[in-house]
């Protein structure tokens, strides 16, 4: 238990030293530290309880019911935590998003909360296109398509509605966010070591 906590604290320190172009970096780092002290990411995944209210003010498909199966990720959960914090710092997901709910999104189980997406639809689509189709770092449930999954689990903050699967499928990659998207994908790539992530973060200062 102590060893796992220490490893997570080290990862948190690495992330906290990063500068990804957001004024809220210091606040984000404090959130990471508090989350680590509260409990391990693994415990958060196993003990998180579904709520009929969508995360960050979104809307479940039906009150009190589960939406559908989540995405799956076979790597270390600490990487999902770092991925979550990166999206928060970029303000691409709502600041009220609960970390437990976000981690459940990659648990392969069932979830009832939607994640509020504040970035562009094309950015969301390109992120999951790379994670699922190109790098195959994130898996889909059997008989589910990528765009239906993204539409089901993310809420369009700007329009106050679901993302249309066809809109996501037909979207074009945002050139202005290409480097940032590559950075986020590498966080979830088990072949990219923590040392490499740290060096990459330092270059972004």
C-alpha positions in Angstrom: 0.0 0.0 0.0 2.7 2.5 1.0 4.8 1.6 -2.1 1.8 2.3 -4.4 1.1 5.6 -2.7 4.8 6.6 -3.1 4.7 5.8 -6.8 1.6 7.8 -7.2 3.1 10.7 -5.3 6.2 10.6 -7.6 3.9 10.7 -10.7 2.0 13.6 -9.1 5.3 15.5 -8.6 6.3 14.9 -12.2 3.0 16.2 -13.4 3.0 19.2 -11.0 6.3 20.4 -12.5 4.8 20.5 -16.0 3.7 23.7 -17.7 1.1 23.0 -20.3 0.2 26.6 -20.9 -2.6 27.0 -18.3 -2.8 29.7 -15.6 -4.3 27.2 -13.2 -1.3 24.9 -13.1 -0.6 25.5 -9.4 -4.2 24.9 -8.5 -4.2 21.7 -10.5 -1.1 20.5 -8.8 -2.7 21.1 -5.4 -5.7 19.0 -6.6 -3.4 16.2 -7.5 -1.7 16.2 -4.1 -5.0 16.3 -2.2 -6.3 13.5 -4.4 -3.3 11.4 -3.5 -3.6 12.0 0.2 -7.3 11.1 0.1 -6.9 7.7 -1.4 -5.3 5.7 -4.1 -6.6 5.9 -7.6 -7.3 2.2 -7.6 -9.6 2.6 -4.6 -11.3 5.4 -6.3 -12.1 3.2 -9.2 -13.3 0.2 -7.2 -15.4 2.2 -4.7 -16.9 5.0 -6.8 -20.7 4.8 -6.7 -22.9 5.7 -9.6 -25.1 8.8 -9.3 -28.2 9.8 -11.2 -26.7 13.3 -11.7 -24.3 13.6 -14.5 -20.8 14.8 -13.6 -20.3 18.6 -13.7 -23.9 19.4 -14.6 -24.5 17.1 -17.5 -27.5 14.8 -18.0 -27.8 11.1 -17.8 -29.9 9.3 -20.4 -32.5 8.4 -17.7 -32.4 9.5 -14.1 -31.0 6.8 -11.8 -30.0 4.4 -14.6 -26.6 3.5 -16.1 -25.7 4.8 -19.5 -23.7 2.0 -20.9 -20.3 0.2 -20.7 -17.2 2.3 -20.3 -14.1 2.3 -22.4 -11.3 0.0 -21.3 -7.7 0.8 -20.5 -5.1 -1.8 -19.5 -2.3 0.5 -18.4 -1.5 1.9 -15.0 -4.4 3.9 -13.5 -2.0 6.6 -12.4 -1.7 7.5 -16.0 -5.5 7.9 -16.3 -5.2 10.3 -13.3 -2.5 12.3 -15.0 -4.6 12.3 -18.2 -7.6 13.6 -16.2 -5.5 16.4 -14.7 -4.1 17.4 -18.0 -7.6 17.8 -19.4 -8.7 19.8 -16.4 -5.6 22.1 -16.7 -6.4 22.7 -20.4 -10.0 23.4 -19.4 -11.2 20.9 -21.9 -13.3 19.1 -19.2 -15.4 20.8 -16.6 -13.6 21.8 -13.4 -16.4 20.1 -11.4 -15.6 16.7 -13.0 -15.1 14.1 -10.2 -11.8 12.2 -10.7 -13.5 9.0 -9.6 -16.1 9.3 -12.3 -13.5 10.1 -14.9 -11.4 7.0 -14.0 -14.6 4.9 -14.2 -14.9 6.0 -17.8 -11.9 3.8 -18.6 -12.7 0.9 -16.2 -14.5 -1.3 -18.7 -17.5 -1.5 -16.4 -20.7 0.5 -16.4 -21.1 4.2 -15.7 -24.0 6.6 -15.3 -22.2 10.0 -15.4 -21.4 12.0 -18.5 -18.2 14.0 -18.6 -18.8 17.7 -19.5 -16.6 18.5 -22.5 -15.8 22.2 -22.8 -13.4 22.0 -25.8 -14.3 21.7 -29.4 -16.1 18.7 -30.9 -13.2 18.2 -33.4 -10.7 18.1 -30.5 -12.7 15.5 -28.6 -13.1 13.4 -31.8 -9.4 13.6 -32.7 -8.3 12.7 -29.2 -10.4 9.5 -29.2 -9.6 8.8 -32.8 -5.9 8.6 -31.8 -6.5 6.7 -28.5 -8.8 4.1 -30.0 -8.2 3.8 -33.8 -4.6 4.8 -34.3 -2.7 3.8 -31.1 -5.3 1.3 -29.8 -4.5 2.3 -26.2 -8.2 2.5 -25.3 -10.7 -0.3 -26.0 -14.4 -0.4 -26.9 -17.0 -2.7 -25.5 -18.1 -5.5 -27.9 -20.5 -4.4 -30.6 -20.0 -0.7 -29.8 -18.8 1.9 -32.2 -16.3 4.7 -31.3 -18.6 7.6 -32.1 -21.6 6.3 -30.3 -19.4 5.7 -27.3 -18.0 9.2 -27.3 -21.5 10.7 -27.8 -22.9 8.6 -24.9 -20.2 9.5 -22.4 -19.4 13.2 -23.2 -21.8 16.2 -22.9 -21.4 19.2 -25.2 -21.0 22.1 -22.8 -21.2 24.8 -25.5 -24.5 23.6 -27.0 -26.0 22.0 -23.9 -26.7 18.7 -25.7 -25.2 15.4 -26.7 -22.6 15.3 -29.4 -24.0 13.8 -32.6 -22.1 10.7 -33.6 -22.0 11.8 -37.3 -20.6 15.2 -36.3 -17.8 13.5 -34.4 -17.1 11.1 -37.2 -17.0 13.7 -39.9 -14.9 16.2 -37.9 -11.4 17.3 -39.0 -8.3 17.2 -36.8 -7.6 20.7 -35.2 -4.1 21.7 -36.4 -3.7 24.2 -33.5 -4.1 21.4 -30.9 -2.0 18.8 -32.7 1.0 18.9 -30.3 -1.2 19.0 -27.2 -3.2 16.0 -28.4 0.0 14.1 -29.0 1.2 14.9 -25.5 -2.1 13.7 -24.0 -2.0 10.4 -25.9 1.6 9.8 -24.8 0.5 10.0 -21.1 -1.6 6.9 -21.7 1.0 5.0 -23.8 2.7 2.4 -21.6 5.6 2.4 -24.0 6.4 6.0 -23.0 8.2 5.9 -19.7 7.6 8.3 -16.8 11.1 9.6 -17.4 10.2 10.5 -21.0 7.0 12.1 -19.9 8.9 14.2 -17.4 11.4 15.3 -20.0 8.6 16.1 -22.4 6.9 18.2 -19.7 10.1 20.1 -19.0 10.5 21.0 -22.7 7.0 22.5 -22.5 8.0 25.0 -19.8 
